[in-house]
């Protein structure tokens, strides 16, 4: 008989899923820190650290994936929030620029990212390739709309009228384009059948092997 789908408890205690989630978050942090490390070592100009090229990021796709894989929204939000805080502290440490790591609209960005984790949580009972890409597109658009609206409110360079709001969104289009492409690209990888199969033991006994002292039930 086929094994039943993993419960929330099974997922939270699954070393296989935690290893996969941890690897994805570590990769997302590395991509986020790379331009700042390159600047600190003199490999690129300082302005390029925040260039739109680096918005080709896996972070939104990884957030969806973490929410879908862990199957517990609190655990998923906790590990993603921890990774964000760690990466921003690292940016501050690498560059010495506090404002690069902790800027006025950062709380909005954190809230958007956590909302994307919760969006991923809705796919916990059945993640698919098409579903991951669709949710990735939806997450990217939502992130773009919300974060740039608050940037328009917070940043003094934009006039507080319709023209200023339009200018804010237009200026952000290069960032959005690359973020959308990056999210689709990484969602296609993370929600591919090959990766999803890694998160699901072939049999229940496969998972029990990783828990010392437990024997398969009959």
C-alpha positions in Angstrom: 0.0 0.0 0.0 1.3 3.5 -0.8 2.4 5.6 2.1 0.1 8.5 3.3 1.3 12.0 2.6 3.6 13.4 5.2 1.9 15.2 8.1 2.9 18.6 9.4 4.7 16.9 12.2 6.6 14.6 9.9 7.8 17.5 7.8 9.0 19.6 10.7 11.0 16.6 12.0 12.2 15.5 8.6 16.0 15.8 8.3 15.7 15.5 4.5 13.4 18.5 4.2 15.4 20.6 6.7 18.6 19.9 4.7 16.8 20.9 1.5 15.3 24.1 3.0 18.6 25.0 4.6 20.5 24.6 1.4 18.1 26.8 -0.5 18.2 29.5 2.2 22.0 29.4 2.3 22.1 29.8 -1.5 19.7 32.7 -1.4 21.8 34.4 1.3 25.0 33.8 -0.8 23.5 35.4 -3.9 22.3 38.4 -1.8 25.7 39.0 -0.3 27.8 38.4 -3.5 27.6 42.0 -4.9 28.6 43.4 -1.5 31.5 41.0 -1.1 32.6 42.0 -4.6 32.5 45.6 -3.8 34.4 45.1 -0.5 37.2 43.3 -2.4 37.4 46.0 -5.1 36.0 43.8 -7.8 33.3 46.2 -8.8 32.3 49.9 -8.2 30.4 50.7 -5.1 27.3 51.8 -6.9 27.0 48.4 -8.6 26.3 46.7 -5.3 22.7 47.9 -5.5 22.4 47.7 -9.3 19.2 46.2 -10.7 21.3 43.3 -12.2 21.4 41.8 -8.7 17.7 41.8 -8.4 17.7 38.5 -10.4 17.3 36.8 -7.0 16.1 33.4 -5.8 14.7 34.8 -2.5 11.0 35.0 -3.4 11.1 31.5 -5.0 12.9 30.1 -2.0 10.3 31.7 0.4 7.5 30.0 -1.5 9.5 26.7 -1.4 10.1 27.0 2.3 6.5 27.6 3.1 5.4 24.7 0.9 8.0 22.2 2.2 7.9 22.8 5.9 4.1 22.7 6.1 4.1 24.8 9.2 3.7 28.6 8.6 5.3 29.5 12.0 8.4 27.5 11.5 8.7 28.6 7.8 8.3 32.3 8.7 10.8 31.9 11.6 13.6 30.4 9.5 13.0 32.9 6.6 12.9 35.9 9.0 16.1 34.6 10.6 17.9 34.3 7.3 16.8 37.8 6.3 18.1 39.3 9.5 21.3 37.4 9.3 21.9 38.5 5.7 21.2 42.2 6.5 23.6 42.1 9.4 26.2 40.6 7.1 25.7 43.4 4.6 26.3 45.9 7.4 29.4 44.1 8.5 30.8 43.7 5.0 30.2 47.2 3.8 30.1 49.3 7.0 27.1 51.0 5.5 24.2 50.7 8.0 21.8 52.4 5.5 22.5 49.7 2.9 21.3 47.0 5.3 18.6 48.8 7.3 16.7 51.3 5.3 13.3 53.0 6.0 11.2 50.6 4.1 12.9 47.4 5.3 10.0 46.4 7.6 7.7 46.5 4.6 10.0 44.3 2.7 10.2 41.8 5.6 6.4 41.7 5.8 6.1 41.1 2.1 8.6 38.3 2.2 6.7 36.6 5.1 3.5 37.0 3.2 5.1 35.1 0.4 6.1 32.3 2.8 2.5 32.1 3.8 1.5 32.0 0.2 3.8 29.0 -0.2 2.2 27.4 2.8 -1.0 27.2 0.8 0.8 24.7 -1.5 1.8 22.4 1.3 -0.7 19.7 0.4 0.4 19.4 -3.2 3.2 21.4 -4.8 3.4 21.3 -8.6 5.7 22.8 -11.2 2.9 24.9 -12.7 1.7 26.0 -9.3 5.1 27.1 -8.2 5.7 29.2 -11.2 2.2 30.7 -11.1 2.7 31.6 -7.4 6.1 33.0 -8.2 4.6 35.4 -10.7 1.9 36.4 -8.3 4.4 36.9 -5.5 6.7 39.0 -7.7 3.9 41.3 -8.8 2.6 41.7 -5.3 6.0 42.5 -3.9 6.6 45.1 -6.7 3.3 46.8 -6.1 3.5 46.9 -2.3 7.2 47.7 -1.7 7.3 50.5 -4.3 4.1 52.1 -2.9 5.8 52.4 0.4 9.0 53.6 -1.2 7.0 56.4 -2.8 5.6 57.3 0.7 9.0 57.1 2.4 11.5 58.5 0.0 11.9 62.3 -0.4 12.9 62.2 -4.1 9.3 61.4 -5.1 6.6 64.0 -5.1 3.6 63.0 -3.0 1.2 63.0 -5.9 0.1 60.8 -8.8 3.1 61.9 -10.9 5.5 61.0 -8.1 3.8 57.6 -7.7 4.0 56.8 -11.4 7.7 57.9 -11.4 8.4 55.6 -8.5 7.0 52.6 -10.3 8.6 53.4 -13.6 12.0 53.8 -12.0 11.6 50.3 -10.4 10.7 48.5 -13.7 14.3 47.3 -14.3 14.4 45.8 -10.8 11.0 44.2 -11.2 11.9 42.7 -14.6 14.9 41.0 -13.2 13.2 40.0 -10.0 10.3 38.4 -12.0 12.7 36.6 -14.3 14.7 35.3 -11.3 11.6 34.2 -9.4 10.3 32.3 -12.4 13.7 30.7 -13.1 14.3 29.5 -9.5 10.6 28.5 -9.0 10.9 26.3 -12.1 13.9 24.6 -10.5 12.7 24.3 -6.9 9.2 23.1 -7.9 10.4 20.7 -10.6 9.6 17.0 -10.1 13.2 16.2 -9.5 13.6 18.6 -6.5 10.1 17.8 -5.1 11.0 14.1 -5.1 14.0 14.8 -2.9 11.7 16.2 -0.2 9.5 13.1 -0.2 10.8 9.8 1.1 10.3 6.9 -1.3 8.9 4.9 1.6 8.1 5.7 5.3 11.0 3.5 6.4 13.4 5.7 4.4 12.6 8.5 6.8 12.7 6.3 9.9 16.3 5.3 9.1 17.3 8.9 9.8 15.8 8.7 13.3 18.0 6.6 15.5 16.2 4.3 17.9 13.1 3.9 15.9 12.1 0.8 14.0 9.6 0.5 11.2 6.1 -0.2 12.3 4.3 -3.2 10.9 
